[in-house]
Amino acid sequence: MKMRKIPVFILTGFLGSGKTTVMLNMLQHCKSMNATPGIVLNELGQANVESHLFQREKMVELLDGCICCTVKENLIEELALFLKKENEVDVLLIEGTGIANPKEIVEALKDPALMDRFEIQSIIGIVDCSKFLEYGSIFSSSKEIRDLLDEQLSASTLIILNKTDLVSEKVKGKAIKKIQKLLQGQTKTIETAFGKVDMDTVFKKRAGSFTVPAPDQANSRHHKEGHHHPFQAIKMENVPAIERASIEKWLHALPENVVRGKGIVRLKREGGLFQFQYASGRSHFTRLACEEKRETCIIMIGHRLPVKEMKESFRRLVLKTASS
């Protein structure tokens, strides 16, 4: 008897584009349709500070590495868990890190042990409209970032142009024009803010057969050595209660090559734990609903980070204020 294949939707997009927000909206839609979703979350850092958002879900976390290199074998192993009767799901959502090439996720799903049980429906590329032109410019971005953006976009079967509320019509028009030029107008692009998109559009099957080219020797060497990209994550643990104004001042003084930040912090005066997000040059704090055992930490992600200087400025601008 032929076994049912689990439909898979892959979410890709650069750091801070809004992948998790789109995934949360997709999860809500699945539940409204009485479908049981499974989730694979991949984080570049050593902790997933957003795991509380998915506490009741059937979830696999791949931490401290990118699907496209150091944890690919783990992905193949972990996906097998969804094939067990007690973990059966109706649909699988995979969110790669902001630096993952989705073609590598496709390659993992084409492993002989998995390809007859999972079927890719769509690769959904999420783009931060407020940063896209900057990241794609030879004057303000590195070749590694530009190449990565091109890889993520060219592999996508649907493009979600997110955060359009942060830009003018002129900037949005330029971003759309650049995307259409890269993709030759062959990939559907939808505009949105806060990841709010029509779910019938998102869940439409758009993927046919995928061909994954064999990596050349240079790429294979880079994968083994783990040096195929210049991105890194730094983590600051056991952060004491801090002033909101102090951490906001620190965040907005960070160098431009810091492109993403997230964490769990305790704010003075306001009391309680807060999750913070930093992307597109903006910070946002959300009070955690429950006071479960959550360690405070701050994770910053970027390329060629000045780690020593960042930690020193954190001590000077945030920790000294916290202790005073």
C-alpha positions, 0 to 999 in steps of 0.5 A: 500500500502506498504511504501518504506523503506529508506536505512540507512548506519551507520558509526562507528569508534573511535575518529579521525578515519576519519568518516566525510571524508568518509561521505563526499565522500559518499555524493558526490557519492549520488549526482553524482547518483542524489540521495537525502541524509539525514544526522544524525550527533552526537557530544559528545561536545556542538558544531559541528564545521564541520557543515559548510561542510553540510550546503546544506544538509538535516541534523539533529544534535544531540549535547552534548551527545552520541547516545548510551545513553543520546540522543537516545530518541532524535534520534528516534524523529529526524528520524521521521522528514525524514518521512515528505513529505518536508524532503524526502530523498533517503538514510540516513547516520548516523555518531555516535560519536567516542564512540558510540556503533553502536548496540545502533543505530540499537536498535533506528532504531528498534523502532516500530515507525521507523522499517517499514520506515528505513532499515539498509543496512550496518554498516561501521566501520572506523579504524585509522591504525596509532593508532589501535595497540596502542588503542588495546594494554593492555600496552598503552590503557584502558580497556574501549577503548579496549572494545569499539573498539571491539564493533565497529568492531564486529558490522560492516559489512564492515571495512575501514582501513584508514590512511594507508599512516601514517604507514609502511607495517609491522604495517599495516600487524599487524593491518590487522592480528589483525582485521581478528583475532577478526572478524574471517575473516568474515567481508570484510576489505578494505585499504585506505588513506584519506577515498578514497574508491570504492563507489560501495563497500561502498554502497553494502547492507551487513546487514541482520537481526539484533538482539539487546540483551536486556541490563542487569541491570548493563548496564541499570543503567549505561545508566540512570546515564550516566556513562557508559564510561570515555570519555568527551569533554571540550570546550573553547569558544571565543578564540582570534586570536592566533599564529599557532605555539603556538596552534600546540605546545600546541596540541602536548604537550597534554597528550596521553589520549587526542585523538581528537580535533577540532575547529574554530580559527582565526590565527594571521598573516594569517588572517581569520577563520580556522577549525582545526582538531587534530587526530592521533597526527597530526594537520591540519588547513583548511581556511574557505571559507566564513566569516559567523557568526562562533564563535571561539571555541576549543573542545578536546575529550578524556578519563579521561581528566586532565581538569584543567591542560589542560586549564592552559597550554592553557592559558600559551602556547596559550593565553599569546602568543595571547595577547603579 
